[in-house]
């Protein structure tokens, strides 16, 4: 996808300096960006690259003073790093929103309830009585167990495993390889020195807007719920 400097400035609420029709089709580091790429400058130690970069559009702080001419179009914002993060988020949303439909092969139980405009990648398993909300994106090789509930707008990246009875809120993001609801690993010491397994019959609840990094494990409770509160961001 290609965007103009004026479109980008509108998204991040920035002030343009230069050609508003300058086009970009990807992102690059300011020290190595090429034409048709967008870069940003937030750290003063990289200022020298502002004057040598080939980036077509550069996001900079409002307070940045220019010591010499700049080839690209500038977009001034209050916080260049945060503005760049906002732009990447919008770009990622646009890319994932384009994904819809159910690829094959997959297994979806007859009792599962699927929302509107969802994407289900190849080799996904969705168990009995699972409930999937609207606009959910489930990437390939993901497992969703029985009676799992997944809220609107949630994204499950490749290879995620959601065990039975777990609940995910709205706009949750879980990255590749993470396991939600795995065994709580409870054992009761016995007089003879052995350990008796304690069944873990609880679940995991991820509230709205939670994000879990790749290859994490959130264990289920022995009784009740392991709860990750709204807005939490975890990298385990």
C-alpha positions, -999 to +999 in steps of 0.1 A: +000+000+000+011+035-008+004+066+013+010+103+008+027+126+033-006+145+038-024+113+046+002+103+072+001+138+087-036+135+091-033+102+109-007+114+134-020+150+136+013+164+124+024+196+107+039+192+072+070+208+059+077+200+022+059+182-005+024+170+008+022+145-021+055+127-013+047+090-014+058+061+009+052+024+006+072+010+036+092+019+067+129+023+072+156+032+098+166+068+093+202+058+088+195+034+059+160+043+046+156+045+008+132+066-013+095+058-009+102+049+028+091+066+059+115+071+088+115+090+122+139+108+144+134+107+181+169+101+195+192+131+192+223+109+186+208+100+152+204+136+141+232+135+116+212+110+095+184+135+092+205+154+066+217+123+047+187+100+047+170+091+015+136+086+032+108+104+014+090+113+046+105+118+081+086+123+113+104+146+138+097+164+170+082+199+170+113+211+189+138+198+163+159+226+149+174+221+114+211+229+109+210+223+072+185+214+044+166+181+045+158+162+013+126+146+024+092+159+035+090+165+073+061+159+096+065+176+129+047+162+160+049+165+197+065+131+202+080+115+171+084+080+187+048+079+199+036+092+165+055+065+147+040+038+170+005+051+162+013+050+125+026+014+127-005+004+147-028+018+121-008+001+093-010-032+111-047-028+116-053-021+080-033-052+070-051-075+094-086-061+085-081-074+050-080-109+063-114-126+062-128-161+055-120-196+066-091-214+050-089-251+046-081-275+061-096-266+095-117-283+121-146-263+135-170-281+158-207-280+148-216-264+181-191-236+178-205-201+173-186-178+149-190-141+146-190-119+116-160-109+094-136-134+111-105-149+097-096-185+104-062-197+090-054-232+078-050-260+104-069-242+131-090-263+156-121-248+172-137-270+198-172-277+210-194-248+222-165-223+216-178-187+209-158-165+186-167-128+184-168-104+154-137-094+135-115-120+153-083-131+134-071-166+141-038-174+123-028-209+112-020-238+135-040-223+164-059-245+189-091-233+206-105-257+231-141-265+242-162-237+257-136-210+250-150-175+246-131-150+225-142-113+224-146-090+193-114-079+176-091-103+192-060-115+173-044-150+178-011-153+160+002-186+146+004-216+169-015-201+199-031-227+222-062-217+242-073-245+266-109-254+274-131-229+293-108-200+291-122-165+284-106-138+262-120-102+262-122-077+234-092-066+214-068-091+230-036-099+211-017-131+217+016-137+199+029-169+183+034-200+204+017-188+236-004-212+257-033-199+277-049-222+303-021-248+306-019-269+337-012-250+369+014-276+380+000-283+414+013-312+435+006-321+472+036-336+491+029-370+506+044-386+538+064-411+517+081-383+498+060-386+466+037-360+452+000-363+445-012-345+414-038-318+423-062-314+393-063-279+380-100-273+373-101-235+370-095-214+339-078-182+326-095-149+320-078-123+299-097-090+301-101-064+273-070-050+255-045-074+270-014-083+250+007-114+256+041-118+239+053-149+220+060-183+237+045-174+270+024-197+293-005-184+314-015-213+337-051-220+348-061-218+384-066-248+406-101-234+415-115-202+401-097-181+376-062-168+368-071-132+358-050-108+337-066-074+341-077-050+313-049-033+294-020-055+308+010-061+285+031-092+293+063-106+278+072-138+298 
